[in-house]
Amino acid sequence: MPRYLAGPGPADPDIVWPFPLEEGWHLHPAHDGMVFASSPCARLWTRFAPEPESRSKGTWTIGANHIPFGPRTWQITFDATTPAELLHDVHTELLDLYLEDRHSDQDHLFDDATAPHEAYAPLLTRGWSHTVKTDGTQTFLAPDELGGACHRYAINAPQDATWRAWGGIPNQPHWQACFSYGVPTTLVAAFTASLISTEPLHRTVQDIPVPTRSALYVATTTAKQPHSPTSNPPLPPPAPGAGRTR
């Protein structure tokens, strides 16, 4: 802990994607290790494109189309170096939204009424700082300033990203995530809830980015009392897990 500094963990679609293949979801292996998954309605898809030689190690992308195989309405991109637990929590919420829409007359994937404060209020309660600029953006920084999220509340063009998040040294983050205009705020809220989760993650030393190792807390898997090999700082109170925000 904190989760945003833990390193990527296993870049495995079987771990990141919770989709029920027995209910019509499809997997489409492609060349060079790329893997696609799509919903039964073909309006929703997600992709993992590994690039082992790049700094980001590849990209995880979620996309949605109003009509099957039509133009992309919105998308989310994550560096492959993003912690796998963050990816899993967003995809789990994505599946929940899809199922909720499928069994109702709602269309939350394209008309989500969740207010933006649902996504950033948990950050403030966890002690993240908040600054607002006149260019229409507000930025939230973790107490250690090694994690952040930027919200563009004044959109000048549909191609502008509404949310951007990162973990690591600000001018050279270990991972970044980008949420385009139109992404349901519910998915952003699931991401931020996961971002501040205090549930410990399992990592080997090799998994953890070197520049920020000293900022991590260490906890055992069987005890709730955390400890650090150096200063033994107390952990903040537990945060609610990612899930329904409406």
C-alpha positions as CSV (number, residue, x, y, z in Angstrom):
1,M,0.0,0.0,0.0
2,P,-0.8,2.6,-1.2
3,R,-2.4,0.8,-4.2
4,Y,-1.3,3.4,-6.8
5,L,2.4,2.7,-6.1
6,A,2.2,-1.1,-5.9
7,G,3.3,-1.9,-9.4
8,P,1.2,-3.6,-12.1
9,G,1.0,-7.2,-10.8
10,P,-0.1,-9.8,-13.4
11,A,-1.1,-8.4,-16.8
12,D,-3.5,-11.3,-17.3
13,P,-7.0,-10.8,-18.9
14,D,-8.3,-13.8,-17.0
15,I,-7.6,-11.8,-13.8
16,V,-8.6,-8.3,-15.1
17,W,-11.7,-9.3,-17.0
18,P,-14.7,-10.6,-15.0
19,F,-16.9,-11.2,-18.1
20,P,-19.2,-14.3,-18.1
21,L,-18.2,-16.1,-21.3
22,E,-21.0,-18.6,-20.8
23,E,-23.5,-15.7,-21.2
24,G,-22.4,-14.6,-24.6
25,W,-19.3,-12.5,-24.0
26,H,-16.6,-13.3,-26.6
27,L,-12.8,-13.5,-26.5
28,H,-10.9,-12.7,-29.7
29,P,-7.2,-13.5,-29.5
30,A,-5.2,-11.6,-32.1
31,H,-1.6,-11.3,-33.2
32,D,1.4,-10.4,-31.0
33,G,-0.5,-11.3,-27.8
34,M,-3.3,-8.9,-28.3
35,V,-6.7,-10.0,-26.8
36,F,-10.2,-8.6,-27.4
37,A,-13.4,-9.1,-25.4
38,S,-16.8,-8.0,-26.5
39,S,-20.3,-7.9,-25.1
40,P,-23.2,-10.0,-26.6
41,C,-24.7,-6.8,-28.0
42,A,-21.4,-5.8,-29.7
43,R,-21.7,-2.2,-28.3
44,L,-19.0,-2.7,-25.6
45,W,-15.5,-4.0,-26.1
46,T,-12.2,-4.1,-24.2
47,R,-8.7,-4.9,-25.4
48,F,-5.2,-5.7,-24.1
49,A,-2.4,-4.8,-26.4
50,P,1.0,-5.7,-24.9
51,E,4.1,-3.8,-25.9
52,P,6.9,-5.4,-23.8
53,E,9.6,-3.0,-25.1
54,S,7.7,0.2,-24.4
55,R,7.8,2.1,-21.1
56,S,4.1,1.6,-20.5
57,K,4.4,-2.2,-21.5
58,G,1.3,-1.8,-23.6
59,T,-2.3,-0.6,-23.2
60,W,-5.6,-1.7,-21.8
61,T,-8.5,0.0,-23.6
62,I,-12.3,0.0,-23.0
63,G,-14.6,1.3,-25.8
64,A,-18.3,1.7,-26.2
65,N,-20.4,2.3,-29.4
66,H,-24.0,3.5,-29.5
67,I,-24.7,0.9,-32.2
68,P,-22.9,-2.4,-32.8
69,F,-19.6,-1.9,-34.7
70,G,-20.4,1.8,-35.0
71,P,-18.2,4.8,-34.3
72,R,-16.6,4.9,-30.8
73,T,-18.7,6.9,-28.4
74,W,-16.3,6.9,-25.5
75,Q,-13.2,5.1,-24.3
76,I,-10.9,4.5,-21.4
77,T,-7.2,3.8,-21.7
78,F,-4.7,2.5,-19.1
79,D,-1.0,1.8,-19.4
80,A,-0.3,-1.8,-18.9
81,T,1.8,-0.8,-15.9
82,T,-1.4,0.2,-14.1
83,P,-2.1,-2.0,-11.0
84,A,-4.2,-5.0,-12.1
85,E,-6.6,-4.4,-9.2
86,L,-7.6,-1.0,-10.5
87,L,-8.2,-2.5,-13.9
88,H,-10.3,-5.3,-12.4
89,D,-12.5,-3.0,-10.3
90,V,-13.3,-0.8,-13.3
91,H,-14.1,-3.8,-15.5
92,T,-16.3,-5.2,-12.8
93,E,-18.2,-2.0,-12.6
94,L,-18.5,-2.0,-16.3
95,L,-20.0,-5.4,-16.3
96,D,-22.5,-4.3,-13.5
97,L,-23.6,-1.3,-15.6
98,Y,-24.0,-3.5,-18.7
99,L,-26.1,-6.0,-16.8
100,E,-28.2,-3.2,-15.2
101,D,-28.9,-1.7,-18.6
102,R,-29.7,-5.1,-20.1
103,H,-32.3,-5.9,-17.5
104,S,-34.0,-2.5,-17.4
105,D,-35.0,0.4,-19.7
106,Q,-32.0,2.4,-18.6
107,D,-28.9,3.2,-20.7
108,H,-26.3,4.1,-18.0
109,L,-23.4,3.2,-20.4
110,F,-24.3,6.3,-22.5
111,D,-26.5,8.4,-20.3
112,D,-25.1,8.2,-16.7
113,A,-26.6,10.7,-14.3
114,T,-23.9,10.2,-11.6
115,A,-22.6,13.6,-10.5
116,P,-18.8,14.2,-10.8
117,H,-18.4,14.7,-7.1
118,E,-19.2,11.1,-6.6
119,A,-15.9,10.4,-8.2
120,Y,-13.7,12.9,-6.3
121,A,-15.4,13.2,-2.9
122,P,-13.7,9.9,-1.6
123,L,-10.3,11.4,-2.5
124,L,-11.0,14.5,-0.4
125,T,-12.1,12.4,2.6
126,R,-8.9,10.5,2.4
127,G,-6.8,13.6,2.6
128,W,-6.0,14.3,-1.1
129,S,-5.4,17.9,-1.9
130,H,-7.6,19.9,-4.2
131,T,-6.6,22.8,-6.5
132,V,-8.8,24.5,-9.2
133,K,-7.5,26.4,-12.2
134,T,-9.3,28.9,-14.4
135,D,-8.6,26.7,-17.5
136,G,-11.5,24.5,-16.4
137,T,-9.5,21.8,-14.6
138,Q,-9.2,20.6,-11.0
139,T,-6.5,18.4,-9.7
140,F,-6.4,16.1,-6.7
141,L,-3.1,14.9,-5.3
142,A,-2.4,12.1,-2.8
143,P,-0.8,13.2,0.5
144,D,2.5,11.8,-0.6
145,E,2.1,13.6,-4.0
146,L,2.9,10.4,-5.8
147,G,-0.6,9.8,-7.1
148,G,-3.1,12.1,-8.7
149,A,-6.2,12.7,-10.7
150,C,-7.2,15.6,-12.9
151,H,-10.8,16.4,-13.8
152,R,-11.7,18.7,-16.7
153,Y,-15.0,20.1,-15.7
154,A,-15.2,22.6,-18.6
155,I,-15.0,20.7,-21.9
156,N,-14.1,22.7,-24.9
157,A,-14.2,19.8,-27.4
158,P,-15.5,16.2,-27.3
159,Q,-12.0,14.9,-27.9
160,D,-10.8,16.4,-24.5
161,A,-10.3,13.8,-21.8
162,T,-12.7,14.4,-18.8
163,W,-10.4,12.5,-16.3
164,R,-6.8,11.6,-16.2
165,A,-5.1,9.8,-13.3
166,W,-1.5,8.6,-12.6
167,G,0.7,6.9,-10.1
168,G,4.4,7.6,-9.4
169,I,6.7,10.6,-9.7
170,P,4.5,13.3,-11.3
171,N,6.8,14.3,-14.2
172,Q,7.5,10.6,-15.0
173,P,4.6,8.5,-13.7
174,H,4.8,4.7,-13.6
175,W,1.3,4.5,-15.0
176,Q,-1.4,6.7,-16.5
177,A,-5.2,6.3,-17.1
178,C,-7.3,8.5,-19.4
179,F,-11.2,8.7,-19.4
180,S,-12.6,10.4,-22.5
181,Y,-15.6,12.6,-22.7
182,G,-18.8,10.6,-22.3
183,V,-17.3,7.9,-20.0
184,P,-19.9,7.1,-17.3
185,T,-19.0,8.9,-14.1
186,T,-19.9,5.6,-12.3
187,L,-16.8,4.0,-13.9
188,V,-14.6,6.9,-12.8
189,A,-16.0,6.6,-9.3
190,A,-15.3,2.9,-9.2
191,F,-11.7,3.7,-10.3
192,T,-11.1,6.4,-7.6
193,A,-12.7,4.1,-4.9
194,S,-10.2,1.4,-5.9
195,L,-7.4,4.0,-6.1
196,I,-7.7,4.8,-2.3
197,S,-8.5,1.3,-1.1
198,T,-6.4,0.2,1.9
199,E,-6.7,-3.5,1.1
200,P,-3.1,-4.8,0.8
201,L,-1.9,-6.1,-2.5
202,H,0.4,-9.1,-3.1
203,R,3.6,-8.2,-4.9
204,T,7.1,-9.4,-5.2
205,V,10.0,-7.0,-4.8
206,Q,10.6,-7.2,-8.6
207,D,7.1,-6.0,-9.2
208,I,7.4,-2.7,-7.3
209,P,8.7,0.4,-9.1
210,V,12.1,1.3,-7.7
211,P,11.7,5.1,-7.6
212,T,8.7,4.9,-5.1
213,R,9.5,1.8,-3.1
214,S,10.4,3.8,0.0
215,A,6.8,5.3,0.0
216,L,5.1,1.9,0.4
217,Y,3.6,0.5,3.6
218,V,4.0,-3.2,4.2
219,A,1.3,-5.4,5.8
220,T,1.0,-9.1,6.5
221,T,-1.8,-11.1,4.9
222,T,-3.1,-12.5,8.2
223,A,-3.0,-9.5,10.5
224,K,-4.7,-6.1,10.3
225,Q,-1.9,-4.3,12.1
226,P,0.4,-2.8,9.4
227,H,4.0,-2.2,9.9
228,S,6.8,-0.5,8.0
229,P,10.5,-1.6,8.3
230,T,11.4,2.0,8.9
231,S,9.0,4.5,10.5
232,N,5.9,2.4,11.3
233,P,3.4,5.1,10.2
234,P,-0.3,4.5,10.9
235,L,-2.6,3.7,8.0
236,P,-5.6,5.9,7.2
237,P,-9.1,4.4,8.0
238,P,-10.4,1.8,5.5
239,A,-12.2,3.2,2.5
240,P,-15.3,1.7,0.9
241,G,-14.6,-0.7,-1.9
242,A,-15.3,0.0,-5.5
243,G,-19.0,-0.5,-6.5
244,R,-22.3,1.2,-7.1
245,T,-22.1,4.9,-6.5
246,R,-25.5,6.0,-7.4
